Amino acid sequence: MKSLAELKAIRDKAKADLDLRKENPNAARVLVGMATCGIAAGARPVLNAFVEEIAKRGLTNDITVTQTGCIGICQYEPVVEVEVPGQDKVTYVKVAPEMVARIVNDHLVNKNVVTEYTIGAMEK
């Protein structure tokens, strides 16, 4: 750090990231499974990708990103559950950071589930 302004910028970015994780009962929720198996399978970069994509699109008031423990389907990790008020919960499996932009755009913004990324598609 070279200046007070740089420190302020770091603080503001950290605060914005924390605000994105606050619970809002009317917001859609993205839950990323962060138990040991999820982390080992790459859940941390997936969580970071959701935080970054949602912030980049200015959706922080409409979508909450949070982590959860074991979801119980270790063979499908990283697992992400999307809960939109008034709709059924959707479970995305084997999620990679490259898949996040499409989930945000198609499902969270345009309300179209990306079925080929869901657990139902994996079990066929």
C-alpha positions in Angstrom: 0.0 0.0 0.0 1.3 3.4 -1.0 -1.4 5.7 0.0 -4.5 6.2 2.1 -6.6 6.3 -1.1 -5.4 2.8 -2.0 -6.3 1.5 1.4 -9.7 3.1 1.1 -10.2 1.4 -2.3 -9.3 -2.0 -0.8 -11.7 -1.4 2.1 -14.5 -0.4 -0.2 -14.1 -3.5 -2.4 -14.0 -5.8 0.7 -17.2 -4.1 2.0 -19.0 -4.5 -1.3 -18.1 -8.2 -1.3 -19.4 -8.6 2.2 -22.6 -6.7 1.3 -23.2 -9.3 -1.5 -23.2 -12.1 1.1 -25.8 -10.4 3.4 -29.2 -12.2 3.6 -32.1 -10.5 1.9 -35.4 -12.4 2.2 -36.7 -11.1 -1.2 -33.5 -11.8 -3.1 -32.6 -14.9 -5.0 -30.0 -17.0 -3.2 -27.0 -18.8 -4.6 -25.6 -21.4 -2.2 -22.3 -22.9 -2.9 -21.4 -26.2 -1.1 -18.2 -25.5 0.7 -17.7 -28.6 2.8 -14.4 -30.4 2.5 -15.4 -32.4 -0.6 -16.7 -29.2 -2.3 -13.6 -27.2 -1.6 -11.4 -30.1 -2.8 -13.4 -30.3 -6.0 -13.0 -26.5 -6.7 -15.9 -24.8 -5.0 -13.9 -21.8 -3.8 -13.2 -20.5 -7.4 -16.9 -21.1 -8.2 -18.0 -19.0 -5.2 -15.6 -16.3 -6.2 -16.9 -16.4 -9.8 -20.5 -15.9 -8.6 -19.5 -13.0 -6.4 -17.6 -11.3 -9.2 -20.2 -12.0 -12.0 -23.1 -10.7 -9.8 -21.1 -7.6 -8.8 -20.1 -6.9 -12.4 -23.7 -7.0 -13.5 -24.8 -4.8 -10.6 -27.2 -7.4 -9.2 -26.1 -7.2 -5.6 -29.5 -6.0 -4.3 -31.3 -8.8 -6.2 -29.1 -11.9 -5.5 -27.4 -13.1 -2.4 -24.4 -15.4 -2.6 -23.5 -17.5 0.4 -21.8 -20.7 1.2 -23.2 -23.7 2.9 -21.8 -27.0 4.3 -22.4 -30.4 2.9 -25.2 -30.8 0.5 -24.9 -34.5 0.5 -24.0 -35.4 -3.1 -20.2 -35.5 -3.0 -19.9 -37.2 -6.3 -21.4 -34.2 -8.1 -19.2 -31.5 -6.4 -18.9 -28.6 -6.8 -22.6 -28.2 -6.1 -24.6 -24.9 -6.3 -28.2 -24.5 -5.3 -30.2 -21.5 -6.7 -33.3 -20.4 -4.8 -35.5 -17.8 -6.5 -38.5 -16.7 -4.5 -41.7 -18.3 -5.8 -39.8 -21.0 -7.8 -38.5 -24.5 -7.1 -34.9 -24.8 -5.9 -32.5 -25.8 -8.7 -29.3 -27.8 -8.0 -26.4 -27.3 -10.4 -23.7 -30.0 -10.3 -20.1 -30.3 -11.3 -20.0 -26.5 -11.6 -16.9 -24.9 -13.0 -16.1 -21.1 -12.9 -16.6 -21.0 -16.7 -20.3 -22.1 -16.2 -21.1 -19.3 -13.8 -21.8 -16.4 -16.3 -24.3 -18.6 -18.1 -26.1 -19.6 -14.9 -26.3 -15.9 -13.8 -27.4 -14.7 -17.2 -29.9 -17.5 -18.2 -31.3 -18.5 -14.8 -30.9 -15.6 -12.4 -31.5 -12.7 -14.9 -33.7 -14.3 -17.6 -35.4 -17.0 -15.4 -34.5 -19.9 -17.7 -32.9 -22.9 -15.8 -29.7 -24.2 -17.5 -31.0 -27.8 -17.5 -27.8 -29.4 -18.8 -26.0 -28.2 -15.7 -28.6 -29.6 -13.3 -28.6 -32.8 -11.2 -31.5 -34.1 -13.3 -29.4 -33.9 -16.4 -26.5 -35.7 -14.7 -28.5 -38.6 -13.5 -29.8 -39.6 -17.0 
